[in-house]
Amino acid sequence: MANQTLFITPAPISFEQIENMLAPETQLALSTESIANIEKCRNYLDHKIETHQDPIYGITTGFGSLCNRTISNDDLSQLQVNLVISHACGIGPVVEPDIVRLMLILKAYALSLGNSGVQTETVQRLLDLYNNNILPEVRQLGSLGASGDLAPLAHLVLPLLGTGNVLYANKLQPAKEVLKKHMLTPVALKSKEGLALLNGTQFMSAHGVLVLLKAFKLLRLADITSSISLEAFNGRIEPFHSLIHQIRPHPGQIETARNIRAILQGSQLIENSGKAVQDPYSFRCIPQVHGAAKDTVNYAAEVILREINSVTDNPTIFPDEDLILSGGNFHGEPLAFVLDFISIALAELGNIAERRLYRLIAGQRGLPEFLAASPGLNSGFMIPQYAAASVVSQNKQLCTPSSVDSITSSNEQEDHVSMGANAATKALRVVRNVENILAIELMAACQALEFRGISKTSPFLQSIINDYRQTVPFVEKDVLMYELIDHSLDFIHNHHFHLPG
């Protein structure tokens, strides 16, 4: 694939644009409009410092509880360097590359809006890292989610100073050496720039964006896996009738019922006579549960989209109004709430999927116990259900809200924090767990449907299952199931799952 260059402009960015930015070989550049906004703000700030006598928080003063300490003009640059170095206190595992890429994109975009007072060179260096696949070593733990994501963002920008480590050519290396290979010199930070780089919600936001991109796909996938399970369990179509959902018109519920009807269009199995009078809730209430998850994710997407198009550092600069205002846009509470909410919704998506999985292996409705072709001699799908149950249980533990917690910091100047970063990292764990649960449901549902007859299901599902069988075979006898689960997960990662209609 040839390199494509996408421009960062002052216009709002969408999830689709971010997906395009994350595509391999994509290069990012600042538009002329963005450069003009950055330089206008920086020139205003330089003039303000020269002519203004009173202290300006974070620009001519210390930070946090040290806001009353005035800094001389000669030390303003060193103040910013000290800020970055002292705040790089992240601990724990290294953040995965896609999160770091998103952080670079989101931080560069926020700074380019022209309210942060940075140099064009500083924003360009963030893009240089992205374009050369030089990914700063960022740690998962250390942010309180108010004064933004101080520790992880400090790690993100250490390479701008020629220090810290980066992931490059698949190994961690000193940033100084890698930058030298690309003839990139350290940026000389000016007043306010360290604070602009460190204040902000880009660690939380990056997690939120990645979680949402995965959640959008998982919501489509769950409608497909549940449809296969419904067919395999010889379930009823009546609970998906449009009239039921018109009288309780939650958008996600209506959408889910419509999806299931479309997915099963043309199925012989769904029209079979002699079905049970009612199905268990895990089948009958698919529209209500999947639909509620959709509505929750869509609400969270609105909040997160608003956030990534915001300026979240502090103080913020308004050249046209001749104002420098100190406020609290760095506080992560909006993100903390919805990241907790996403975790709960996705955990429930996994919870109901595991219950369907259990029904398929329980030897009910003419299916063999554990979906084994020769039960007794073979354990079949007994233990994959254990694995799914274990991560369902872990998700319940992870869904304890982070946003209800707060610990005071910075000598009580920062006396209420969001803990949104913890909400963000656990949301990513939940979404990965749900990927595994749906991978197991897909594997078991396809196995179960083989006993009914794949040729009798809908054309849409036949196509999906035929593709799936290129990766995961029917299980005739006991095999290494973890390998098949891994292959099922690979299929999920590599398939788009476009729904009919």
VEXFI-467854 format. One record per residue (C-alpha): x, y, z; residue in one letter. Coordinates in steps of 0.25 Angstrom, whole numbers, plus 5000, padded with zeros to 4 digits. Example, Ala and Ser with C-alpha at 12.3 -4.5 7.8 and 13.67 -1.06 7.14 Angstrom:
504949825031a/505549965029s/
This chain:
500050005000m/500650144996a/500850245006n/499650345008q/499750475015t/498550525023l/498550665028f/498150715042i/497250835041t/496450915051p/495150835046a/494650735056p/495150595055i/494250465054s/494550325058f/494550285043e/495650395041q/496450335053i/496350195047e/496850245034n/498050315041m/498350185048l/498450105035a/499850055032p/500750155024e/499950275027t/500650405029q/500150525036l/500350665034a/499950805039l/499050885030s/499351025027t/498151065035e/498650985047s/500051045046i/499451185046a/498551165058n/499751105066i/500651225062e/499651325065k/499451275079c/500951265082r/501251405077n/500151455086y/500751385098l/502151435095d/501651575094h/500851555107k/502051505115i/502851625110e/501851725114t/501051665126h/501551685140q/500551595148d/500851445150p/500151355140i/499951215145y/500851105139g/501451205130i/502251295140t/501951215153t/502151075158g/501050965157f/499950915166g/500150955180s/501451025175l/500551125168c/500951235177n/502451225173r/502851325163t/503851285152i/504851385146s/504851405131n/506151345130d/505651215136d/504351195128l/504951095118s/505651015129q/504351015137l/503650935125q/504750835124v/504750815139n/503250795138l/503350685128v/504450605134i/503950615148s/502550565144h/503050445136a/502650345148c/501850245141g/501950105146i/501449965142g/501349905128p/501649975115v/500450025108v/500149955095e/500650025082p/499250065076d/498950145089i/500250215088v/499950245073r/498550305077l/499150385088m/500150445078l/498950475068i/498050535079l/499050615086k/499550675073a/498150705069y/497750775082a/499050865082l/498750905067s/497450965071l/498251095075g/497851115090n/499051045096s/500251145093g/501251035087v/502251055076q/501950995062t/503250915064e/502650845076t/501450795070v/502250755057q/503150675066r/501950585071l/501550565057l/503050525053d/502950415064l/501650365058y/502150375044n/503450295046n/502750195055n/503550245067i/502650205079l/503050265093p/503050165104e/501750205112v/501350125125r/499950085128q/499850135143l/500150265149g/499050365144s/497950415154l/497150465142g/497150605147a/498150705144s/497950615132g/498850495129d/500150555135l/501050435136a/500650365123p/500750495115l/502050525121a/502550395116h/501950415103l/502750545101v/504050505107l/504650475093p/504350625089l/505450655099l/506350545094g/506150455106t/505350335110g/505150215102n/504450185090v/503850055083l/504550055069y/504849935060a/504149845070n/505049875081k/505149975092l/506350075090q/506850205096p/506050315089a/507350395087k/507950295078e/506750275070v/506450415068l/507950435063k/507650325052k/506550415047h/507350545049m/506250595059l/506850695069t/506250715083p/505250825084v/505550945092a/504350965100l/503851105102k/502951165113s/501651085116k/501950975106e/502250865116g/500950895123l/500250895110a/500850755107l/500550695120l/499150745123n/498050685115g/497250555115t/497950485103q/498350355111f/496850335115m/496350385101s/497250295094a/496750175102h/495350215100g/495550225084v/496150085083l/495050025092v/493950095084l/494550045071l/494649905076k/493249915083a/492549965070f/493049835063k/492749745075l/491349795075l/491149755061r/491849615063l/490949585076a/489749605067d/490349495057i/490849405068t/489549405075s/488749375062s/489649255060i/489349215074s/487849235072l/487849145060e/488649035067a/487749035079f/486549025070n/486049165076g/484849245072r/484749365063i/483549425070e/484349505080p/484949585069f/483649625062h/483649775060s/482349805067l/482949755080i/484049865079h/483149975074q/482349985087i/483749995095r/484450075085p/485850075090h/486750105078p/487749995080g/486649895083q/485949925070i/487249915063e/487649785069t/486349715066a/486449775051r/487849715050n/487449575055i/486249575045r/487149615034a/488249515038i/487249405038l/486549435025q/486349315017g/486649215028s/485949085028q/486349055042l/485649175048i/484349135041e/484348995047n/483048945054s/483048875067g/483948975075k/483848995090a/482749095094v/483849195100q/485349215099d/486249245111p/486449395113y/487849385107s/487149365094f/485849425096r/486449555101c/487549575091i/486949705086p/486749765100q/488149735105v/488949755092h/488049875089g/488349935103a/489849915101a/489749985087k/489050105093d/490050115104t/491250105095v/490650205085n/490450305097y/491850285101a/492350305087a/491650445087e/492450485100v/493750435095i/493650495081l/493350625088r/494550605097e/495550575086i/495150705079n/495350785091s/496550865097v/496850805110t/498150865115d/498250985125n/498351105125p/497651125112t/497951245103i/496951335095f/497751425086p/496551495080d/495951525094e/497351565100d/497151465111l/497951355118i/496951275127l/497251165137s/496151065138g/495950915139g/495750855125n/496750755129f/495850685138h/495450545133g/494050525140e/493350525127p/494250415122l/494250335135a/492750325135f/492550275121v/493850185122l/493250115134d/491850105127f/492450045114i/493149935123s/491749905129i/491049895116a/492149815109l/492249725121a/490749695119e/490949665105l/491949555109g/491049515120n/489849475112i/490749415101a/491349315111e/489949275116r/489549245101r/490849165100l/490549085113y/489149055107r/489848995094l/490748905102i/489748855112a/489148745104g/487848815101q/486848815089r/487548695083g/488948745083l/490048655088p/490648675102e/491748775101f/491548775086l/492448655085a/492248565073a/492548445082s/492248495097p/492948415108g/494148385100l/494248525097n/494048655105s/493748735094g/493348885098f/493348855113m/494548945116i/494349055106p/493149085114q/493949095127y/494949185120a/493749275116a/493149275130a/494549315136s/494649445128v/493149475130v/493449465145s/494649555143q/493849655136n/492949665147k/494049695156q/494649795146l/493349875145c/493449925159t/493450075156p/494650155156s/493950285155s/493350275169v/494750285175d/495650405178s/496950425185i/497550565188t/498850605182s/499850725181s/499750765195n/498150775194e/498150875183q/497650755174e/496650705184d/495750635175h/496150545163v/495350455153s/496250335153m/495850325139g/497150265135a/496850145143n/495450135137a/496150145123a/497150035125t/496049935131k/495149965120a/496149915110l/496349795118r/494849775118v/494749785103v/495849685100r/495149585110n/493849605102v/494549575089e/495049445095n/493649415100i/493049435086l/494149365079a/493749245088i/492249265085e/492549265070l/493349135071m/492249065079a/491049115071a/491649075058c/491948935064q/490548925069a/489948975056l/490648865049e/489748765056f/488548835050r/489048855036g/489848975031i/489148975018s/487848995025k/488249135031t/488149265024s/489049305012p/489649415020f/490049315032l/490549205022q/491449305016s/492049345030i/492149205034i/492849165021n/493849275023d/494049235038y/494249085034r/495549135026q/496149165040t/495449085050v/494948935046p/493848855052f/494348775064v/494248625062e/495048585074k/495748655085d/496848745081v/497648865087l/496448955088m/497349075092y/497849075078e/496549075072l/496049185081i/497249265077d/496949245062h/495449285065s/496049415071l/496849435059d/495649415050f/494949525058i/496149625057h/496249605042n/494749605038h/493949725037h/492549665040f/491649755031h/490249725034l/489249705023p/488349825018g/
